[in-house]
């Protein structure tokens, strides 16, 4: 991997991490070193993103005051890198959404499901249109991930201010008793991360795993 490709891969992972947790748009030094090692080992970016999403799923169930990082994805990476990736979500892999026809776009099943949910989120229609416009001679997963991250951000910003505040307050309560004297910015960052992850958790099929498996079929 040349320097330009390495830089692009690092930016993809950084952007995916931030799209999940919100907050500071940069890596810690420990995360940076870990990512460089993975890139040296030629771990595909989508696999790293899948591991991050698995770490995020674990944190939905057990909220933490420590920001989501690549180190939290480390224990999940071995499983996704060994090919032990879970099957497509049932919503995607159902008979009426799947197609084996060669001329059908790989992301068609996901686009169909997104269009079914437009009533919930207008940004789903935008994502479906953009995904279906990707040509198959492009890096489908790489480009699809970029569109997915944009949608993640839109799903959060499309909430009303009152809804965001309510979700963050609920997340503060979910975090439990906080140590006396804990910096308010740390509390709010942890609460926003948990609120964002809970919000995204409504659509588990909206993931890098879905893109990867559809592209590889």
N, C-alpha and C positions, 0 to 999 in steps of 0.2 A: 504494500500500500504506500503510494507516494505521499508527500507532505500535504498536497491539496486534498487528496481523498481522505487522509486522516483528519484534517481540519473539518471537512464536511461531515464526516461520521461523528466526530466529537460534538459538533453543533447540533446534529440530529438528536443525539442522546440528551444533551443539555436541554434542548427545547422540549423534549418529551417529558423529562423530569419536571420542568417548570410547569408544563401544561397540566400535570397531575396535581402538584402540590401548591402551585401559586408561589408567591414570595420571591426571594432574591434570584435574579436570572444568571446565576453563576454556580460553578462547582466549588466545593471545599477542596483544599489541597489533597486530602486523602482520596476524595472521589476522582480528582483529576489523575492521580497516579494509578488508581484502580482501572480507570477507563483506558489509559494508555496501555496497560498490561493486556487488557482484553483485546484491544485493537491489534496489538503485536501478535496476539494469538489468533487473529483473524476471526474473532467472534462476530457474526453478522449483527448489524445494528438492530434489525427487527427482533432478534433473539434477546438483546439487551432490553429493548422496550417491553417485550413480553414479560421478562423477569421483573422489571419495574412495576408493571401492572399487577403482577401476582403479589408483589410486596405491598402495593397499594390496597389490594383486596384484603390482605391480612390485617392491615391497619384500619380498615373500615370496621372490622370486628373488635379490634383491640387498639383504640386510639392511643397515640403517644405524643408527648410534648417534644420529642426529638424529631427534627425535620426529616422527611423522607429523603433518603440518599441512595447512592449506588451500593453502598455497603449493605443496605437492607435487601437489595435485589440479589446479592451474591449467592445466598443459599438457594435461590430459585433458578439461578442461571444453569446449573448443572442439569436440571431436569429438562428445561426447554432446549438446551443445546444437545442433549442426547436423543432428541426426537420424541421425548415423552410429553409432547404437547397435547393438551386435552382436545377432544373432538370439537367440531364446530358446535356452537350453541344450538339448542333444539329449534329456536326461532328461525335460524338461518338454514339448518339442514333438513327442514321439513320438506315433504315431497312437492308441495305446491310452489316452493321457492327455489328448489334446486333444479339444475338443468345440466344434462351431459352433452348438449348440442355444441358442436365445435365453434359455431359462429356466434355464440352468446358470450358477451363480455364476462370475464371472470368475476367481476364485482356485482353482476346483476342481482344475485340473491340478496346481497346486503342493500343495494339500492332499492329493491322492491320493499324490503322491510322498513327502510328509512321513510319511504313514501307513505307507508301505512301509518307512520307515527307523526306525520307532518302536523296533525292537529295538536300534538303535545308541544312540539318545538319547530318553529319555522325554519331554523337553521338546518334541520334534517333534509329539507328539500334542496337547499343550496348544496349540501354535502353530496346528496345523491346525484345531482346534475354534474357536479365536478368530478366525482369518481367515475361516472359512466363516460365522461369525455376523455379520460386517460386512454392513450393508445397502447396496445399490447406490446409494442416494440420499445416502450419506455420501461424504466424500472418501476413496475406497478406498486410494489410494496413501499419503496422509498418515497415515491410521489404520493401514494395513498396516505402514508403516515403524516406527511406535511398537511394534507387536507384534514386529517383526523384531528391533529393538534389545534388547527384553527377552529374546528367545531367545538372542541373541548372548551376553548376560551369563550366562544360565543354562548355556549350553554350556561356559563356562569354569569356573563355580563348581561344576558337577556333577562335574568331575574330582576325583579324590582328591588329598589334599595331596601324596602321593608322586609322583603323575603330574604335577602342576603343577611341582613342584620339578625333576623330571627333564626336563620340556620347557624350563624356564627355563635349566637347566644346558646343555642342548643348544643353546639359542639363544646363550648366552654363547660357546660354542665356535664357532658359526657366524659370530659377529661378528668373530672373529679376534683378533689381538694388539691390546690396548688401550693407549693412551698411558699412560706411567708417571705415577702421581699422579692419574689420572682419578677423580673422585668416585664412590664406590660406588653412590650413589643413582641417578646417571646411567646407570651400567652396568646396574643392575637394571631401570630403567625401559625401556631399549632392549631388554634381553633379554625382559622380559615382553611388550612389544609384539610382538616377532618370534614369540614362542611362541604368543601369541593368534592372530596372523595365520596362522601355519602350521596351527593347530587349525581355524580357520574355513575354511581353504582346502580341507578335505576335502569341503566341500559348496558348490561354486562357484555352484550354482543357488539358494542361499539368499541372495538379493541384492535390492537395490532395483531393479536392472535387470529382474529377473523380475517383480516386482510391477508396475512401470511398463508393461511390454509386455503382460502379461495384462490389465491394466485398460484398455489402449488398443485391444485387439483388437475 
